[in-house]
Amino acid sequence: MRHAFADEIRITVRIDASELEIIIKDNGVGFNNHPKEQSNGLGRNNLRERMNEIEGTIEWTDESDKGCTVRIRVHLMDNSSKRK
């Protein structure tokens, strides 16, 4: 929220038998209104790498001056495939 200049944030968590989904939405300025070095910084790359490690996905959508949405999806392990 510090860089986004947002005063509102909404977090939605959905989980079912096969997937965890987390959606984070704010009403800030969006990525396009930041200097290039901030919007393409290491934070986003680190998040992508971490999601790749757990075979998940992360997506950013941005509406200039209307905020940003981050959607994280992770496939959950099938309990029947666990070793006994």
C-alpha positions as a Markdown table, in Angstrom:
| # | Residue | x | y | z |
|---|---|---|---|---|
| 1 | Met | 0.0 | 0.0 | 0.0 |
| 2 | Arg | 3.0 | 2.3 | 0.5 |
| 3 | His | 3.9 | 2.5 | -3.1 |
| 4 | Ala | 0.4 | 2.2 | -4.4 |
| 5 | Phe | -1.0 | 5.1 | -2.4 |
| 6 | Ala | -4.1 | 3.0 | -1.8 |
| 7 | Asp | -6.5 | 3.6 | 1.0 |
| 8 | Glu | -8.4 | 0.4 | 0.5 |
| 9 | Ile | -7.4 | -3.2 | -0.1 |
| 10 | Arg | -9.6 | -6.3 | -0.6 |
| 11 | Ile | -8.2 | -9.8 | -0.1 |
| 12 | Thr | -10.2 | -12.8 | -1.3 |
| 13 | Val | -9.2 | -16.4 | -0.6 |
| 14 | Arg | -10.8 | -19.3 | -2.3 |
| 15 | Ile | -10.0 | -22.9 | -1.8 |
| 16 | Asp | -11.5 | -26.1 | -3.2 |
| 17 | Ala | -10.4 | -29.6 | -3.6 |
| 18 | Ser | -7.8 | -28.9 | -6.2 |
| 19 | Glu | -6.8 | -25.2 | -6.1 |
| 20 | Leu | -6.0 | -22.3 | -3.8 |
| 21 | Glu | -6.7 | -18.8 | -5.2 |
| 22 | Ile | -5.8 | -15.5 | -3.6 |
| 23 | Ile | -6.9 | -12.3 | -5.1 |
| 24 | Ile | -5.5 | -9.0 | -3.8 |
| 25 | Lys | -7.1 | -5.8 | -5.1 |
| 26 | Asp | -6.4 | -2.2 | -4.2 |
| 27 | Asn | -7.6 | 1.2 | -5.3 |
| 28 | Gly | -4.1 | 2.8 | -5.7 |
| 29 | Val | -2.4 | 4.4 | -8.6 |
| 30 | Gly | -1.4 | 1.2 | -10.4 |
| 31 | Phe | 1.9 | 0.0 | -11.7 |
| 32 | Asn | 1.9 | 2.2 | -14.8 |
| 33 | Asn | 2.1 | 5.4 | -12.7 |
| 34 | His | 5.4 | 4.3 | -11.0 |
| 35 | Pro | 8.9 | 5.0 | -12.3 |
| 36 | Lys | 10.2 | 2.1 | -14.3 |
| 37 | Glu | 12.7 | 1.0 | -11.7 |
| 38 | Gln | 9.9 | 0.5 | -9.2 |
| 39 | Ser | 7.4 | -1.3 | -11.5 |
| 40 | Asn | 10.0 | -3.7 | -12.8 |
| 41 | Gly | 11.8 | -4.3 | -9.6 |
| 42 | Leu | 13.0 | -7.4 | -7.9 |
| 43 | Gly | 9.9 | -7.9 | -5.9 |
| 44 | Arg | 7.8 | -9.0 | -8.8 |
| 45 | Asn | 10.5 | -11.2 | -10.2 |
| 46 | Asn | 11.0 | -12.9 | -6.8 |
| 47 | Leu | 7.3 | -13.6 | -6.6 |
| 48 | Arg | 7.3 | -15.2 | -10.1 |
| 49 | Glu | 10.3 | -17.4 | -9.1 |
| 50 | Arg | 8.6 | -18.5 | -5.9 |
| 51 | Met | 5.4 | -19.3 | -7.7 |
| 52 | Asn | 7.3 | -21.4 | -10.3 |
| 53 | Glu | 9.0 | -23.3 | -7.4 |
| 54 | Ile | 5.5 | -24.5 | -6.2 |
| 55 | Glu | 4.1 | -24.8 | -9.7 |
| 56 | Gly | 1.7 | -21.9 | -9.1 |
| 57 | Thr | 0.8 | -18.8 | -11.2 |
| 58 | Ile | 0.7 | -15.1 | -10.4 |
| 59 | Glu | -0.9 | -12.5 | -12.6 |
| 60 | Trp | -1.0 | -8.7 | -12.3 |
| 61 | Thr | -3.6 | -6.5 | -13.9 |
| 62 | Asp | -3.5 | -2.8 | -13.7 |
| 63 | Glu | -5.9 | 0.0 | -14.3 |
| 64 | Ser | -4.2 | 3.4 | -14.3 |
| 65 | Asp | -5.4 | 5.4 | -11.3 |
| 66 | Lys | -8.0 | 2.7 | -10.5 |
| 67 | Gly | -5.7 | 0.2 | -8.7 |
| 68 | Cys | -4.1 | -3.2 | -9.2 |
| 69 | Thr | -5.2 | -6.7 | -8.9 |
| 70 | Val | -2.9 | -9.6 | -8.1 |
| 71 | Arg | -4.2 | -13.1 | -8.6 |
| 72 | Ile | -2.3 | -16.1 | -7.2 |
| 73 | Arg | -3.2 | -19.7 | -8.0 |
| 74 | Val | -1.7 | -22.8 | -6.6 |
| 75 | His | -2.7 | -26.4 | -7.5 |
| 76 | Leu | -3.2 | -28.4 | -4.3 |
| 77 | Met | -1.7 | -31.8 | -3.9 |
| 78 | Asp | -4.1 | -34.7 | -4.2 |
| 79 | Asn | -4.2 | -36.4 | -0.7 |
| 80 | Ser | -4.6 | -39.8 | -2.4 |
| 81 | Ser | -1.2 | -39.4 | -4.0 |
| 82 | Lys | 0.7 | -39.0 | -0.6 |
| 83 | Arg | 3.1 | -41.7 | 0.4 |
| 84 | Lys | 2.1 | -43.8 | 3.3 |
